[in-house]
Amino acid sequence: MHPQIWHQEDVLRKGSFSFLTQRCSVLTLPIENPEHVHSNHSNREQELSVKINASRTNLAASIRISMLQRMDPVHVAELGQRCFRTLRAGHAEFHVSSDHSRMNWLRVGSTTAKPMASSNSTCSHAARVSVFASPGRYVQGAGATEELGRQLKHVGIQGRLLVIAGGTALRQLQEIWRRVLPPEGIDPVIEQFSGECSQAEIDRLSGLGQAERFAAVLAAGGGKAVDTARAVADDLGLPVVVTPTLASTDAPCSALSVIYTADGSFERYRFYGRHPLLVLVDTAVIARSPKRQLVSGIGDALATWFEARTVREACAQNQIGGLPTTTGTALAKLCCEVLLADGPAAVSALEVGAVTPALERLVEANTLLSGLGFESGGLAVAHAVHNGFTELSSTHHCLHGEKVAMGLLTQLVLEGRPHGELKEILAFQKAIGLPISLAEVGVDHNKQDDIHRIASRSVAPGETSHHEPFEVTAAAVADALLAADALGRQWLS
């Protein structure tokens, strides 16, 4: 049977809404005047028929949907996944928007079918199972570097260790490594990271690693040093251990690297078959890091829940090739809650170099919760817009999380999220020191060519912007960028 959607005029006249579709979608969430819902799923036919009795409204373009039970968005998304997971690829237009009052409106397009987005943005045969992944062991605390030798031995690493370290790691940790590792049977061979996670740097360090026999690769530094060492370990077929000196990204716990060109433009993601064997975070080191780096990490982590929510609603794939698990989505939400609760206090503690419970919780959110949440929960428009920003050299002075933060505002506008949610995020980002306008990330909103360039890169084939439950175009992203910028400039004035 061909997918079909009835015209809204038929819906309003007949008082009911019916559709047969093979596209992965998410059911709407209502709370007013519960009426009856019929759902039948035939495994043989691999088609879904849903009939929903709907009450008339005075909105010509929308109908209010009522369901038998009150459900929160996560439960609705779970129901949508169960119903649509096994459906064949097809065509249909089905747009859903929601707000915090838990009332959804179904906006019905024409009956003319149009092609679906890429397979990355919808459920497919490759994503019938839910997948969650994590590092093998996570250790965090003030002075944790003193435990590195024992922790490496605990996970079975002994012998020669290739250490790829940034400048800060060398200055602060090299002496400790040389003191605590040899007694545990570990011989560190230390090589400095050049500063950019480019293919040339990966090849250089992989060449060094091939010259000797190593048991593992240790990454020490910020996000780019970690991503580079991860790629080197993969090239050498070795496990990787991560000891971040910054809480500026959620890179340490993941199994992917963001590869850039030599001039700092985004090039591609590189995915790996295994996660770090060990992640060890010394919060005494983090407490001595620049405030801007921690705040950037908050910006990166803040997007985690909002992107994971979108992926869940769209029944799209996460970053490890499966459907999101309830655990991954819940961790993403917890990440956001910790950031909003502890962000200001943690930043204040870092300003004086103090390790406090608030800083410990925030570092865990930036590093562990966000790492698990983005990878197992999935990415959407916020990170796609970040990648778009990297097309402009004027943005290269900005940190990853600063650009993601502006991408998050763009995503919330694009999705039509309630103004109350936007207001909360705007206020938080301004208070914490994150950008809320294009000018703050080096973009002139009056330069339409630059806006178009960012938007076009944001919707490139395979981009995570296609994880939305609706088609995302460059024109829509451009409008959302400008609208988000206008809101931010109003907030700043």
Secondary structure, DSSP 8 states (H G I E B T S, - for coil): ---EE--HHHHHHHTEEEEEE-S--------SS---EEEEEETTTTEEEEEEEEE--S-TTEEEE--SS---HHHHHHHHHHHHTT-------EEEE--TTS--EEEE--S-------GGGS--GGG-SB-----S-EEEETTGGGGHHHHHHHTT--EEEEEEE-HHHHHHHHHHHHHHSGGGTEEEEEEE--S---HHHHHHHHHHHHTS--SEEEEEESHHHHHHHHHHHHHHT--EEEEES--S-SGGG-SEEEEE-TTS-EEEEEE-SS--SEEEEEHHHHTTS-HHHHHHHHHHHHHHHHHHHHHHHHT---TTSSB--HHHHHHHHHHHHHHHHHHHHHHHHHHTT---HHHHHHHHIIIIIHHHHHHHH---HHHHHHHHHTTSGGGTTS-HHHHHHHHHHHHHHHTT--HHHHHHHHHHHHHHT---SGGGGT--TT-HHHHHHHHHHHTSTT-GGGGSSS---HHHHHHHHHHHHHHHHHHH-
